[in-house]
Amino acid sequence: MRIESQGDDSRGEPTLIPMKSLYDRIEQVKAARKDLPAQLQNIAQEIPSAWTRNTLRQLAAALKDNATPAQLVARFPEHCWLLTLQSSAATTDALTAMLEQSAFQHSLRTKKIRTIAYPVVLMLIAITLLMAVIALLVPTFDEMYQEFELRLPAPTEALINLSRGINAHPLLALTLLGTFLAAVAGVLWVWIGDNPIKRRLFGTSAHGPMMRQSLAKVALQVAELVDEGIGLDRALKIAAESNPDLAMRSLIGDLAIQAGHDTSHLHRTRSALIFPPNFLFALHPVAPSAQPVTATPNTTMLRELAASYRDLSMRRKDWVAFILGQFTVISVGLMIGFLVLALFSPMVSLVSSLSS
């Protein structure tokens, strides 16, 4: 939802002005809320996330410097939606929700780091010992088995071939090991991290916590705009233009287009396949007889849904930590078992031949 028809050009055709609804709203809020920079500065001091804290401070400084709406949206795509909330109460609710969410994410990230510390350290030690055994110990067994001309089982032969390859090409082996460790680190970063880079790379899952967080923002934003007398279609358009996630922007934009034609058909849009039914019902309440109750969205319900979506985004069980710990222990056990069997299984044949 990027453009809006506004005005006429010299030929009498409508001109297209990108993001006009959002820019006009931000300009309106800037003129009405001279205290907004101070409010952002105050709440920023309580945010545990360094990135969010610094971003809010920079946003407050940009407002004091009288930056244009286009500059604000370009510099702060994740937080420009705050600039569409005109009432101090709505801004306070939004910033408090951000504080709670940031505190939860910080706590969850710390818990994840503590959880993976043991299995990661264990895996690194196991990999180091494995490389030392393959590079230093296996060649000794290789020479001994060649001297006695033993027929080696497949695991032993594979281990010896691996040892020969590593000793023949140590730089290549180190490069492959570094690539593997980098891949593991990337997977852990995806699991632990919660930042704009990750969201841009992987987007928003249709049923994940990020979707619920984004939907909570939209519900609160639309409720505030509608309470000020702004039409539902324009309120949804502002919410779409201020959303940094392309998928959410498209879905909210579809609702805005439909709301401009007929709000009773919101449930027939593509967004209805993704968004919860209670969100669509709050936008256009209908009676059991399927007759419209009112053309005005239920803003009270939208605010309650915003709080509910935030709570749901923070109530999720994470089984990755448990699976990672068990997987690491099992992997190390299998690794040790493979080494023992591969190195010493030919010894049975050797002892038998010597005893005979």
ABEGO torsion letter per residue (X at the ends): XABBBBEBBAAGBBBBBBGAAAAAAAAAAAAABAAAAAAAAAAAAABABAAAAAAAAAAAAAAAAGBBAAAAAAABAAAAAAAABABAAAAAAAAAAAAAAAAAAAAAAAAAAAAAAAAAAAAAAAAAAAAAAAAAAAAAAAAAAAAAGBBBBAAAAAAAAAAAAAAABAAAAAAAAAAAAAAAAAAAAAAABBBAAAAAAAEBBAABAAAAAAAAAAAAAAAAAAAAGBBAAAAAAAAAAABABAAAAAAAAAAAAAAAABAAAAAABAAAAABBAAAAAAABBBBAAGBBABABBBAAAAAAAAAAAAAAAABBBBAAAAAAAAAAAAAAAAAAAAAAAAAAAAAAAAAAAAAX
